[in-house]
Amino acid sequence: MISLRQHAISLVAVFLALALGLFLGSGFVGDRVNSMTGTSRDRIGDLETERDDLNAKLNAANSFDMAIAPRLIANTLRDQSVLVVTAPNAAQADIDAVKESLSGAGARFGGQMALTDALLSDSRSEELRTIVDQTIPPGTMLRAELTDSGGRAGDLLGALVLSNDAARPASAEDRRTGLRTLRDGGFIDYADNAITPTDLVVVVTGEEFGPDSGAQGALVGRLAAAMAARGVGGALVGRTGSAGGGSPIAVVRADPSLANAVSTVDNVDQPTGRITTILALAAEVDGATGAYGTGPGAGAITVGADGRPAA
């Protein structure tokens, strides 16, 4: 049973806690901290106002981009077909936005293909290489300089699906067989009869690949470059933050041989980035490749914003 003395001590403890809470809430400690750091409440208020102003300007800019986008991209990809390839970490909102932009640009949708975690797994790289080597269509040769699994997988996928003025894609039967073999192995995924021969490819990735991702970023970057080289061209796009670390975009931008094969856009989660994705694909048709966005290695915010006219 609790004694009267114990009960009194408990009550005193409660009142002390309440008093301490009132003391802290009065702002005394906050004022002391502010005086010690040299930061006044007025300065904090100024910073908050500046932040709100910047957010308002950003929202206004995004609203303008969304309003002007239909006119900027209209018919820029007319008569062009585009395949959408997604990395495992791609955000569904970005994928949907890219597809909507392609439609607004007048492009023909050539299907959607998903790269799987198995394709990016180091533990299955040898199995992937074996399947790739056994799935090469008759009469097709993969480029000898592509010895890594990402480059060879991208080269094969490009040979199966993409075409340009100099080369046609595999036959319908070889295409079905090759894609089905890779899907049965768990390396890609797509809906039956949904992939058709295309001119261009856009590979959608997510944010920066983490420190534990190993060579996954390099694999996706090399795959995207190899696929794009088989067709008229392509773009590797990611959301804000996707140009850092070992991400696919960072890997491509750091290697001139890859950077010359596929355009990169590092802010596809923003209206500006989605507009740029379409303009970059259109520039690829005209033989121009670039690095666009706001992240490390970007040459310009968008196509034609580097002081030179767009191709």
N, C-alpha and C positions, 0 to 999 in steps of 0.2 A: 504494500500500500504506500502511496506517495505521501510523504510527511508535509506538514505545513511549511517547514523551512525549504524543502525542495520545491514546493509549489511557488513560494515567494521568489526563489532564485530564478525559476523559469520565467516568471512574469517580468522580473528585472531584465533578463536577457532579451525578451521580446521588445520591451520599451527601448532598450539600447539599440537594437537593430533598426527600429523605426526611426529613432533619432538620427542614426548614421545615414539612413536613406534620405531623410529630409535634408541633412547637411550636404550630401553629395548632389542631390537634386537642386539645391539652391544655386548652383553654378560656381560656388567658391573654388572648388578644385579645378573646374574648367578654366576659370579666370587665371588661377595660378599657373596652370600649364601653358595657357596662351602667353602670359607675361614672361615665362621662362623661355619659350621658343621664339618670342618676338612676333607672334601671330595674333593680331587683334581680331575681335569679333567682326569689326567692320571689314577687315581684309578677307575673312572667311566669307562674309556676305558678298563681297565683290567677286570672289572666285566663283561662288555659286551662281551669281548673275551672269558672269562670263560663260560659264558652262551652259546655262539655259539658253543664252543667245546663240552659242555655237550649235546646240542641238536644234534650235529653231531654224537656223540657216541650212543645216544638213537636211532636215525634213523638207524644207522648201526646195532644195536642190533635187532631192529624190523625187518629189512630186512633179517638178518640171521635167526630169528625165522620163518619168513614166508617161507624162502627157505627150512629150515630143517623140518618144520611141517609135510608135507606129509609123510616123512619117519619115523618120530617119532610116528605118530598116525595110520599108515597103519595097518588095520586088528585088531586093539586093541579091537574093539567092534564087531568083526565078530560073527554072530549067536545071537546077542543081538538086541532087539527092544527097541526103545526109544520114549517116548512121550514128546513133547515140550509144556510147559505151560508158558504163558506170563502174567506178571503183567501189569496193565494199563500204568505204566511209563517206560516200557521197550523200548529201542531204536530199531527201525526196523533194523538198520545196525547190531546190536548185535544179533538179532534173526536170521537174514540171515546168519551171520558168524557162529553161533552155528550149524545151520542146515547143512551148507556146511562142517563143521568139522565132524559132525556125519556121513555124507556120505563118507568123506575121511577115516573115521575109520572103514568103512564096516558095520555100524549099519543099521538095518532096521528102516525106519521112521514110527512111529506108529501114526502120526497125530499131529496136533497142536490145542491147546485149549487156549482161552484167558479168563483170569479173568477180570471181568468188574468193573467199579467204583461202581456199585450197590452192588456187593459182599463185597466191602471194606467199605461201608457206615454204620455208626453206626445206622442211622435211619431205616435201613432194616435188622438189625441183628436178630431180633425176627422172622421176616418173613422167613429169611434164615434158621434158626434153625427148624422152623415148616416144611418147604419143605424138609429139610434133613431127619427129623424124619419120614416123610410120604413117603420117596422114598427109604428107605432101602430095598434091594432085599430080597425075602423070603429065610430064612436059613442063613442070614448074620447078625452078631451082630457088632455094632460099639463098640470100646473100651470104657469102662465105665469111665476111667480116663480122657478122652477127653471131657471136659464140655464146652469149649469155641467154638464159632461158626467157627473159622478158623480151629481148630483141627478136629471138627466133619465133616465139609465140605471136608477137605482133606482126612479124613478116608473113607468117602463115595465115593469120586472120586477114591480113590485107590482101594476100593472094586469093583467098577464098571469096572475099566480099567486095573489095574496092577495085576501081578501074580508072584509067587515065587515057590520054590520047595515044600513048605508046603501048599500053598493055590492057588486055581485057581480063576480067575476073575468071575464076574457074567455072566450069560448066555447072549447070543446075544440079546435076547428080553428084558431082565431086564436092560442090558446096554443101549440099545436104549431108553427105557422108562425113566430111571433115568437121563441120560444126557439131553434128550429132556425136561424133567420137569424143570431142573435147567436152561436150556437155555430159555424156555418160561417165567420163572420168571425173566429173565434179569441178572442172576448171572454169567453165562459163555457164551461163543460164540465159535462156531466151524462150519465147513462145514459138510453138511449131508454126512453120511457114510464114514467120513474121520478118525474116531477114531477107532483103533483096539486094541486088548489086547497087552500089552507091559510088558517088564521086568523092565525097568528103566524109571525114569522121570528126566528131567532137567527143572527147573523153572528159567526163565530169568526175572530179575528185572532191574530197571534203577539205577539212582544215589541215594544218600541218601534221605530218606523221610524227608520232611521239618517239622518244628516245629508245623505246623498246621495240620499234618496228623493224630494226635491222635494215635489210636491203629492199624492203617492200617499196619504198618510194622510188628507188632506182629501177626496179622491175616495171612499175607502172609507167614511169617516164620513158624508158626505152621502148616499151611496148607501144605507147602512143606515137612516138617518133617513127618507129618501124611501120606501123599501120599507115600513118599519114603519107609516108614516102611511096607507098604502093598505089595511092590514089592521086587525085588532083591536089590534095592537101588536107590539113586538119588543124584542130585547136585542142590544147590541153587546158582545161579551166578548173579553177578551184575557188573556194570562198575566201574572204578576208583572213589573212594569216597563213595562207597555203603556199607562200613562197619562201618560207623559212625552213631551217633545219635540213632534214633529209627527205623533204617532200618531193613528189614527182616534178613539180614546177621548178623547185630549186635545183634538182639534178639536171633537168633539161637546160636551164639557163646557164649552168656552170660548164656545160660541154658544148662547144661550138658545132660539133657534128650533129648533135641532137637539136640544138637551138635553130639550126638552119633547116630542119626537117618539119618542125611543127610549131605553130604559134602558141603563146601562153597568155592566159588572162587570170589574174590572181584575185579578182573581186566579183565573181559571178553572182554572189548573194546580194549585190547592189544593182540598182537599175543601170548605172553606168557600165558595169561589167557585163551585163546581159546585152546591152547595145554593142559593146566592144566585141563580144563573142561573135555576133553576126557580121560586123564589119571586118573582123579578122578573117573569118571564113571567106568572105567576098574578096578580100585582098589575096588570100591564098589562091583563089581561082586565077587571079592576075599574076601570080608568081611571087608575091611579097609575103615574107614571114617576119613576125615581130614579137616582142615581149611587152605586154601591156598591163597596166594596173598601178597599184600604189606600193607594192611590196618590193623587197630587195631584188635587184636585177632587172626591173622593168625599165624599158627604154622610153616609154611615153604612157600617159594616162589612157590614151585610146588611139585608134588608127588615125594617122594624119596629124597628131598633136605634137610631133617631134620636130616641127618646122619644115618637114618635107611633105609634099602632096601625097595623098593616099594613092596607091597604084590603081 
